[in-house]
Amino acid sequence: FLVSRGRAIYEGRRWVVAIERGIAPVTLGLIAASAVVITRAADHGAIAYAVTAATAGIAAFTRFHPLLVILAAGVMGALGLI
């Protein structure tokens, strides 16, 4: 709450913009590292890696809802298809 309020008060200042621009790459790196860790823990074969890559690609590059894609991959895993 305090950070959000402070950001609203000082919005547009050079130092706030610099902090936001500096934090963005760090955030992307943390998200990517988390994705790699989860993928390594969950996937144990070439087909599983392919499904994970396809799910990420569909979620990132289409307007299809990501939760539906993840649900479909989960159903495939539950049925033993992966």
ABEGO torsion letter per residue (X at the ends): XAAAAAAAAABGBAAAAAAAAAAAAAAAAAAAAAAAAAAAAABABAAAAAAAAAAAAAAAABABBAAAAAAAAAAAAAAGAX
